Amino acid sequence: MIDDRFHILKEYQNKVSPSGQPGVGDAFLKWILTHRGNPNHCHQVSITPTPNGSFKEFPSSPDLQGFDLSDHKFVATALSHPDRPAIFNAVDSDWKQFGPALAAAGVKVKQLCPQILK
């Protein structure tokens, strides 16, 4: 799932290559770019940017102050989808640190590499 105004895709494109090479992140971006218009593979939702760089859909909980502003788009996107799908995180420690506050806000986070995030 991605947002329909390319906030997520722009961030990925700053970090990996749309050619699909050489790594897993590159292959993932290529897959999203190829399938983003196919609702059988990728859902798109609307999120609303705010003047402070966050999104209207991001929870206003004081427990989430300090959560990485660049990750607000992922939370806003998950919360905008009617099924509220989980967000998968590999190695970003913010997601573990703010896990209880995110869960309290209705955000499900799946840690792919919990052994790294001690």
Secondary structure by P-SEA (a helix, b strand, c coil): cccccaaaaaaaaacccccccccaaaaaaaaaaacccccccbbbbbbbbcccccccccccccccccccccaaaaaaaaaacccbbbbbbccccccccaaaaaaaacbbbbbccccccc
